[in-house]
Each structure stands twice: as C-alpha cells, then as structure tokens.
Amino acid sequence: MESGFAPSEIDTTKPHPARMYDYYLGGKDNYPVDQEAVAKVLQSAPEVRDIARANRAFMQRAVRFLGAEAGIRQFLDVGTGIPTAGNVHEVAGEAAPGSRVVYVDNDPIVNTHANALLSGHGTTGIVLADLRDPEAILSHPTTRELLDFSQPVALLLVAILHFILDEEGPADILATFRAALPPGSFIVISHVTKDFRSEAAQGVASVYNSRATAPLALRSHLAITSFFDGWQLIEPGLVQLPLWRPDSPLPRNLAKLWIYGGVARLAD
C-alpha cells in the first residue's frame, strides 16, 4: 500500500465526487464544501440520496453474484470512493473467501482512509490513480502484485464513467481495460441518465459542472449500452438499478432513480 503524497494535495476548496458520495450515504469523511454542494444538488433533486443508496446496493448485489455464482476471485474497483461498511472486499470475502481486491481512486483522502481501513488485509490494496489513465492502473505494482491477469478479473466501474466526458475518450479507456483482461472476466457499470427526470438531472449536473472537481455527463440508455461493446451483457441487461436482480421490494417511483446498471462477461 502507499501514501506517497503531501497533505497539500488534498484539495478542500472544491467538492470532490467521492466525498459528496460519502455525504449522500451519511458518512463523515467530507468537508463543508462537499456538504454545501450536496445541499445544492438536493435542491434540484432530493432523490439523489436514494440514487446513491440504490447504487451501493447494486454494487453489493453485483459483487455477490460475481463471487458466489460467476466464480470470480479478483476485483479491480476503479473510483471506489471513501470506504464504508459493506465495501467490495467485505462483500466479496463473504461470497468467495480469499478474493483479492484492488481499489483505485484519484482523491488522496480516499487513499488515506483506505490505507487505514485495509491495514493487515493482505488480499486487498489501494492505488492512487485516475480512470483516465488506465495503463497506470493496470501497470501499478499493487495491481500486479494482487491480480493475476491470466485469470478472470471483475472490473467495477460503479458510478464513475459519468465523470468522464465524451472528449476524454471513455470508449478508448474501456478498450484498454478490455484488451488487458482475459476471457471470462466481467465488467460492472452503473451510470446516471437523462432518460427520466431530465430537468432534475440537468440541475444536478449543473452543480457538478460549476463546483466539483469533475463534471457530470448525463447519457442515454443507448449511449451507456455502447460502453459494453465487446462484452456480453447478462440478464437482465442494462436496467435501472433496482431492477437488476432485486433482493427486496421495488420502489414505488422508479422514475426518480435515474441511474442504470449492468454486468457483462468477456467471451471466451
């Protein structure tokens, strides 16, 4: 594990999506600037807290599926956010003991908290890197130490691709990862959409675009589906998160949960 950065690298002058997500979920690892941005978001769309919770529940269901049913024992979680209870290594460890997990995030505070949480976990590591540089993630010593790329890996891109603008080449980023992973690997994607409450979603995007360290790209079902090019979507396909293999009653107003998710397999 690593901590090779100075405290000055933690920017507390702008909201960071990872810290905002932590605040949506009721966490304490955030700053007033993050809390103020979240307050503005919730003015436009009070349901965003429910979206964050639905996203976390989807991640947990997907990881349980991958560990218990798909036989995956290696997880690369990019854009992990600040660790909280029920994180990937905990869910994977319950579903498939001995699973190895590499967490990746570009916020130094995530790195700090993850290092403290994961101290003593020899099957889990944290990498300070950015999704926009997939080669740096794939070649990082921690990644190479923990993950065997001759065996299937689950790539988790949970609520992260909507922070990559079209001009930043999300398709190229995904192609780099796909080329590095062996057949039988899986990808998990969740992504906010403009398909339902468009005005509310645009209001949320304007807060991120004007305040946060990363803008928010709202995409359609068709555009998000294209991120699975080269993969085979498994049932039920790309759907609103509560509809992906639900393990609890569905919410009454699905339109307020304007986020899609899906899991796909790399063919042999």
Secondary structure, DSSP 8 states (H G I E B T S, - for coil): ----S-GGGS--SS--HHHHHHHHTT-S---HHHHHHHHHHHHH-TTHHHHHHHHHHHHHHHHHHHHHTS---EEEEET--S--TT-HHHHHHHHSTT-EEEEEES-HHHHHHHHHHHTT-TTEEEEE--TT-HHHHHH-HHHHHH--TTS--EEEEET-GGGS-GGG-HHHHHHHHHHHS-TT-EEEEEEEBSSSSHHHHHHHHHHHHHHSSS----B-HHHHHGGGTTSEE-TT-SEEGGGSS-SS---S-GGG--EEEEEEE---
